[in-house]
Amino acid sequence: DVDGFTVRDGKSLLELWEQKKWQATPPLLKHILQHQSDRALKSKWYTKFFSFWKTINIHLECFGKLYQPVSFQLGLQTDPGTTLIAGGNEVHAGPAT
């Protein structure tokens, strides 16, 4: 159970994957998460399109809670394109509001 486990950077994401043993982490990805997750994404041509996140760690700091199970599930019938707005800091995966 990953309840309470917060992914906050590349190393903690790798720790979660290894703890859950979902499947083997490819060696190159493991190396990147352990040693290069603070590297600027705009520094390489193959990651420049993700540079709005600056680094992998900054992205995971913002969205790492997506790896936790939800505490309450809503069943809503909505039309495509409907925007849902929720108050508080614990109901979405983005930074504090």
Contacts in CASP RR format, 6 or more apart in sequence:
PFRMAT RR
TARGET T0000
AUTHOR 0000-0000-0000
METHOD contacts of the structure
MODEL  1
DVDGFTVRDGKSLLELWEQKKWQATPPLLKHILQHQSDRALKSKWYTKFF
SFWKTINIHLECFGKLYQPVSFQLGLQTDPGTTLIAGGNEVHAGPAT
1 69 0 8 1.000
2 16 0 8 1.000
2 19 0 8 1.000
2 20 0 8 1.000
2 67 0 8 1.000
2 68 0 8 1.000
2 69 0 8 1.000
3 68 0 8 1.000
3 69 0 8 1.000
4 68 0 8 1.000
5 12 0 8 1.000
5 16 0 8 1.000
5 19 0 8 1.000
5 67 0 8 1.000
5 68 0 8 1.000
6 12 0 8 1.000
6 64 0 8 1.000
6 65 0 8 1.000
6 68 0 8 1.000
7 13 0 8 1.000
7 16 0 8 1.000
7 60 0 8 1.000
7 64 0 8 1.000
7 65 0 8 1.000
7 66 0 8 1.000
7 67 0 8 1.000
8 57 0 8 1.000
8 60 0 8 1.000
8 61 0 8 1.000
8 64 0 8 1.000
9 37 0 8 1.000
9 56 0 8 1.000
9 57 0 8 1.000
9 60 0 8 1.000
9 61 0 8 1.000
10 33 0 8 1.000
10 34 0 8 1.000
10 37 0 8 1.000
10 56 0 8 1.000
10 57 0 8 1.000
10 60 0 8 1.000
11 33 0 8 1.000
11 34 0 8 1.000
11 37 0 8 1.000
12 60 0 8 1.000
13 33 0 8 1.000
13 60 0 8 1.000
13 64 0 8 1.000
13 67 0 8 1.000
14 25 0 8 1.000
14 30 0 8 1.000
14 33 0 8 1.000
14 34 0 8 1.000
16 67 0 8 1.000
17 25 0 8 1.000
18 25 0 8 1.000
25 33 0 8 1.000
32 56 0 8 1.000
33 56 0 8 1.000
36 56 0 8 1.000
37 55 0 8 1.000
37 56 0 8 1.000
37 57 0 8 1.000
37 60 0 8 1.000
38 55 0 8 1.000
38 56 0 8 1.000
38 57 0 8 1.000
39 55 0 8 1.000
39 56 0 8 1.000
40 51 0 8 1.000
40 54 0 8 1.000
40 55 0 8 1.000
41 47 0 8 1.000
41 48 0 8 1.000
41 50 0 8 1.000
41 51 0 8 1.000
41 53 0 8 1.000
41 54 0 8 1.000
41 55 0 8 1.000
41 56 0 8 1.000
42 48 0 8 1.000
42 51 0 8 1.000
42 54 0 8 1.000
53 59 0 8 1.000
53 62 0 8 1.000
62 93 0 8 1.000
62 94 0 8 1.000
62 95 0 8 1.000
63 93 0 8 1.000
63 94 0 8 1.000
64 93 0 8 1.000
65 93 0 8 1.000
65 94 0 8 1.000
66 93 0 8 1.000
76 84 0 8 1.000
78 84 0 8 1.000
86 92 0 8 1.000
87 97 0 8 1.000
88 97 0 8 1.000
89 96 0 8 1.000
89 97 0 8 1.000
END
